[in-house]
Amino acid sequence: MELEKAFFEHTGHKPLLTRALIEHVESQRVRIRNGEKTYIQLNLEGNSSEESSRWFQDMEAKGKPITIFYNHYQEMAKILDVRSDADPFFKFNRTIPIHFVVQCPDPEDPKEFDLQKMKARLEGWEQSWNKSVERQKLLESVQTAKSTVPINKIIGLGLGSGNRPYKDYTHARFSYCQHLAACDIALELQKLYGPDTEPIEIFGQDPEYTPNDKVILAHLNPPIATLEDPYGFLAIDKTTFVMSVHPNVPVRQIIADLALESNDACPAGVLWNYNPQWREEGGDQDHTDPCSSRVEKMLEGFVLAEIFEDDKEEDRNTFGKTAIWFRKL
Ligand SMILES: C[S@@+](CC[C@H](N)C(=O)[O-])C[C@H]1O[C@@H](n2cnc3c(N)ncnc32)[C@H](O)[C@@H]1O
């Protein structure tokens, strides 16, 4: 991909979505929340500017929380305009890799917030998940982990809420089943590793989790603890299995950059989107979690254990177009 190549050349082939950058952005969000008048914005070249916090503070006062917006490489390249004939102003004075946005949560359907009704609905979904072919395929694919890098925690990124309004019923089911899948992977790994290993912990990061989601997830077996953005990203290490299905955030590029920066941040396994035709399809342009050559490079060190295809009749399945990989020893 020419644009990606030019962009990596322009930025010196360095990792961009780095740990230090994510930590910096989070520290600035805290600074705004603490009422400081200004915050520090970084740009791609490592320069910084001091900006006013006022607008964000006004929005927060109206109940609109500040969330982090992560630009992916394709978007950064577009904003930077890395073409050789680009105007130097645009080439050198624009943008930062990740920045803030103010979230305006959709009005929620109050019926959904009845915990008992939600539990009844989830029970039915759990029964069909337990009998599903996808679950069977998933459990079989976990056997590959017998001879790959050991896993001791699972982090779900953007698995979504099982507590969505009725009109979004199917997606709530997918989300809930993805969390059940995380529990299945943990229990299956536990069997594989034997009784003397520490229990595998599971964490989920998704800004859409509602209070009911948190209660439900905490009662699964094993329980799923929730983390605020960006602490899920920051918790990834070489023993982590990452799960992420159609996230609205460039999970694959963030993880590939964290892994490029430090071998200790390269996960032990991933279940995430898979589209080998991404180049022909314009670099996944419309995708919020696009692939990149860095993601592919990272995966060269992994074994591909299973591919999940969309269900032709039903538009998609629980995992959409994803695949599961484990890191080679
Ligand atoms: C298209 S939905 C996919 C949900 C579910 N995985 C599925 O397959 O239906 C995208 C999800 O990404 C989540 N998301 C957005 N920003 C995120 C962030 N910074 N960290 C984790 N998840 C995020 C959204 O809240 C939403 O649940």
The ligand as an SDF file (V2000), in Angstrom:
LIG
                    3D

 27 29  0  0  0  0  0  0  0  0999 V2000
  -19.4420   -2.4210   16.3600 C   0  0  0  0  0  0  0  0  0  0  0  0
  -19.4120   -2.6650   18.0900 S   0  0  0  0  0  0  0  0  0  0  0  0
  -18.9520   -4.3640   18.1960 C   0  0  0  0  0  0  0  0  0  0  0  0
  -19.5100   -5.0200   19.4160 C   0  0  0  0  0  0  0  0  0  0  0  0
  -19.3550   -6.5540   19.4440 C   0  0  0  0  0  0  0  0  0  0  0  0
  -17.9620   -6.9140   19.5650 N   0  0  0  0  0  0  0  0  0  0  0  0
  -19.9770   -7.1980   18.2240 C   0  0  0  0  0  0  0  0  0  0  0  0
  -19.3080   -8.0170   17.5720 O   0  0  0  0  0  0  0  0  0  0  0  0
  -21.1440   -6.9410   17.9410 O   0  0  0  0  0  0  0  0  0  0  0  0
  -17.9400   -1.7810   18.5250 C   0  0  0  0  0  0  0  0  0  0  0  0
  -17.6320   -1.7690   20.0180 C   0  0  0  0  0  0  0  0  0  0  0  0
  -16.3890   -1.1040   20.2280 O   0  0  0  0  0  0  0  0  0  0  0  0
  -16.5210   -0.4310   21.4760 C   0  0  0  0  0  0  0  0  0  0  0  0
  -15.4790    0.5730   21.6850 N   0  0  0  0  0  0  0  0  0  0  0  0
  -15.4180    1.8600   21.2420 C   0  0  0  0  0  0  0  0  0  0  0  0
  -14.3270    2.4750   21.7260 N   0  0  0  0  0  0  0  0  0  0  0  0
  -13.6760    1.5590   22.5010 C   0  0  0  0  0  0  0  0  0  0  0  0
  -12.4840    1.5970   23.2860 C   0  0  0  0  0  0  0  0  0  0  0  0
  -11.7540    2.6900   23.3800 N   0  0  0  0  0  0  0  0  0  0  0  0
  -12.1250    0.4730   23.9400 N   0  0  0  0  0  0  0  0  0  0  0  0
  -12.8600   -0.6470   23.8660 C   0  0  0  0  0  0  0  0  0  0  0  0
  -14.0070   -0.7320   23.1490 N   0  0  0  0  0  0  0  0  0  0  0  0
  -14.3990    0.3460   22.4690 C   0  0  0  0  0  0  0  0  0  0  0  0
  -17.9270    0.1610   21.3750 C   0  0  0  0  0  0  0  0  0  0  0  0
  -18.4030    0.6200   22.6180 O   0  0  0  0  0  0  0  0  0  0  0  0
  -18.6880   -1.0310   20.8220 C   0  0  0  0  0  0  0  0  0  0  0  0
  -19.1640   -1.8750   21.8500 O   0  0  0  0  0  0  0  0  0  0  0  0
  1  2  1  0
  2  3  1  0
  2 10  1  0
  3  4  1  0
  4  5  1  0
  5  6  1  0
  5  7  1  0
  7  8  2  0
  7  9  1  0
 10 11  1  0
 11 12  1  0
 11 26  1  0
 12 13  1  0
 13 14  1  0
 13 24  1  0
 14 15  1  0
 14 23  1  0
 15 16  2  0
 16 17  1  0
 17 18  1  0
 17 23  2  0
 18 19  1  0
 18 20  2  0
 20 21  1  0
 21 22  2  0
 22 23  1  0
 24 25  1  0
 24 26  1  0
 26 27  1  0
M  CHG  2   2   1   9  -1
M  END
$$$$
